[in-house]
Structures are given as C-alpha cells and as structure tokens.
Amino acid sequence: MRNAFLSNKLKQTKTRLLIIDDNQIRFNQIRDLLTDSEHHVQATLLDDLQNFEKQLNLPWDLVIFGRAYDLKYDQAMSLIRLSKQPALPLILIQPDDYSEAQYANYVHKGIYDILSLENPDHFYIGFIRALSFSRLVQTQQHLMDELETAQIQAQSFVEDSNKAVAVIQEGIHLEANDEYLKLFGFKSNDDIIGLPLLDLLQP
C-alpha cells in the first residue's frame, strides 16, 4: 500500500519555497530534486535579513534554512512567529557540526526538521511531511476564516431582519433577534441562548 504522504495530491498545486542559503548550488540541488519528483516549484533564494523580512509578507509553504550571511536560524524562527504565518515550518539543512544528540534541542526551539541533502530520498520524505503539515495548517486557517465570516454574516442578518429570526445549531439556540424573542415571550437574548428548540415547540 502506497504511503498517502507520497501521493500526487501535493504535486497538483504550486509549492512555494523560501530558501535561505549563500550557496546557489544547494539551491539548485533542492529545486532539481523536487522538480524531478514532478513538483511545481516556485522558489526564492536569499541570504540576508532585510530580504527575508520583506519576503515574509508573501505566502509560503516552507522555509528551508542552510547558511546565510547575516541571518541565523533562531532569528528566522522569531521573525516567522511574528509574521502572518506564525506556524510556517522551517527545515534546517544539517549544519557541519551537527550531531544526532542535538536533534531534540533544535526541535524544541521550533525547527520542524533537520535534513541532509547527502541523502536525497530521506530529504524528500522529510520535505513531504513538512509540506503536508503546512498545507493542513493553511486549510485549517482558511476554514476558520470562512467560519468567522459566516458567523458575522449570520449575526448581521439576525440583527437586521424585521422578521422573527434565530440561529440554531444542532437544535440549540445560539442567537435570536427582537422579533423572535417577542414571538416566544422572552425579554433578552440571554434567556434563549442555549435553550433547545424542542423546549419552545412543546405544547
């Protein structure tokens, strides 16, 4: 059975990568690895703090951090947390002085994963996991934004309607306008919020 993480679903949309590195060869290696795996990649390479701050105003799927002239990975993590995408995953390219004993310490600092380009298969699988997480976070945020918009619209409709209107979810009153309250003899919204609809409809 094929791993769902490695399905073609993630390849169907453009993957937006922000790569922090001072090495064009490593950048090309990452991009080529992904395009060879049939990913549609939009990648930007930078190695300085000022450009990184500017690029964080745009939407990204992942940040990959190698080496940078005047930017450290912990600075990058702090800036990501303050951006519009505070849960944006950052993959750290394995530093030269890295040891397995340091892994947990890096993760506790907020690094999503540490990967080495010396093992392309392992790098790709780690990349896919990070990308899957990123897309789930984006979907969740999108759904939360839509829910908030729907709630605001419903509330506005209830308040502005001249007819008796109530918002009921799973049989429970969440909100009602003045006409609805008068219809059932209530004086305020507080009296009806949380009340089951069946309690009103009983003879």
N, C-alpha and C positions, 0 to 999 in steps of 0.2 A: 504494500500500500504506500503510495507516494505521500510524503510529508506535505501537509497543507501550506506550510510556510513557503515551500518552494514551488507553489503553483504559479500559473501565468497571470493570476489576477493582479499582482503587484506591478507587473510589467505593462499593464494596459494604460496606465497613466504616467505622465512625466514625473521623474524623480528629480527633485530639486536639492542639489548638494552644495553646501558651502564648505570648501576645503581650505583649511589654514595650513599653509606649508611654504617653505622657502625653496622647495625642490620641484621644478617643473616635471622632472622625470617621474617622480612619485605620483604627481597629479595625473599625468598621462596613464600611468600604470593602473590607477584606480578607475579612471574613466574607461579605459580599454577593457578592463576586467568586467565591468558592468555592461558595456555595450556589446561585448562578445556573448554575454548571457541574455541579450535581447532586451535590455532595459533602455528606455528612452530617457537619457540623462541630460539635465541642464545643470552644469557645474560651474562654479566660480572659484577662482584661486586668488588668495590674498595672504599677506604675511605681516600685516601691521594693524595696530589697534584702531586707528582712525577709520580705515575702510571697513573693519569688522563692525564697528558701531553703526555705520551707515547701512551696511547690508542687513543688519538685524531688523531694519524697518520693513523688509520684504519677507514674504512667507517662504519657509524652507522645510524640507522633510528631515534632513540630518545635517549635523556639523561633524566634519572629520578633522581632527587636530593632529598635525605632525610636528613641525617645528616652525617658529615664527621669530622674526627679527626683534620686535618689541612687544610681544604678547605671549603670556603664559596661559596654560590650560585653566588654572584656577581663576584668572581674570576673565577668561572667556565664559566660564561657568557662571560667574557673578553677573556678567552682562546679559547672558541668556535669561537668567532668573528675573531680571528687571525688564525684559523685553515683552512684546505682545505674545510670545510663545514661550512661557516660562518652563514648559515641560519638554522643550525641543531636545532630543537625545544628542549627546556628544560622544562620538567614538574617538578614543585616543589611539594613535598609531604607536605601537610599542616602543618606548624610549630605549636608547642603547644600554642604559644602566638598570633596566627593568629586571625584577625577579618575581617569581610567582607569589612569594610571600607578601608582596606589596599590593596584590590584586584587591583584596577586601578594603584596604585603605583608600585606594583610588575610587572604588565604588561608593564608599561612604561619603566621599567628597562630592559625589554627583555624576561621576563619569558613568556612562551607560555600559561601555565595554572597552576592553583593550585588545586590539587586534594587530597581527603582524602580516605584512604583505609577503613575507617569505613563504607563507603557506596560503596560496590563493583560495583553495577550497574552504579552509577554515575562515578566512577573511570574508568570503562571500556569504557563508552561512550566518556569521555574526552580523554582517551588514543587513541581511534579510530580516533577522529577528528585530534589529533596531528599527528598520523601516516599517515592519508590521506594527510595532508598538507606536511609532509616530503617527501612522495612519489611523490607528484606533483612537488615539488622543484627539486627533483632528476631527474625526467623526463625532466623538462624544461632545466636543466643544460646539460643533455645528448644530447638533441636535439640541443642546442646551440653549443655544441662541435662538433656535426656531421655537422651542417651547416657551421661552421668555416672551418672544414676540407674540405668540398665540395667546398667552395669558394676558398680556397688555391689551390686545385687541378684544378679547372676550370681556375683560373688565370694562373697557371703554363702551362696548356695545350694551352691557348690562346697565351701566350708569346713564347712558344717553337715550335708552329706549323709553317710549311713552307707554309701552305695554308691559304687562307683568312678565318679567324675565328672570330666570335664575340659572346659575351654573351648578350643575350636578354631576358628580363623578362617582361612579360605582354606587349609585343610589344615595349618596350623601351630599347635602347642600354645602357648596363652597362659598357662594355669594348670591345675593339677590338685590334687585332694585326696589325702590319705594313702593311701586305699584304691586309687586309680588308680595311684599310684606303686608300691605293693606289687605290684599286678597285673602290672606290667611290669618289676619288679625295679629301680626307681630309689630312691635314698635321699633326694633333696630335689627341690624344685620347680625349682631352678636347673639340674638335669640334664635336665629335659624341656622347659623353656621355649625356644621357637624350633625345636624338633625337628619335622620333618614327620611327620604321621600315617602316611604310607606307609612310613616307616622302621620303625615299630613293627609294621606289618601284614605286612611281607615275611616269607616263610618263613625 
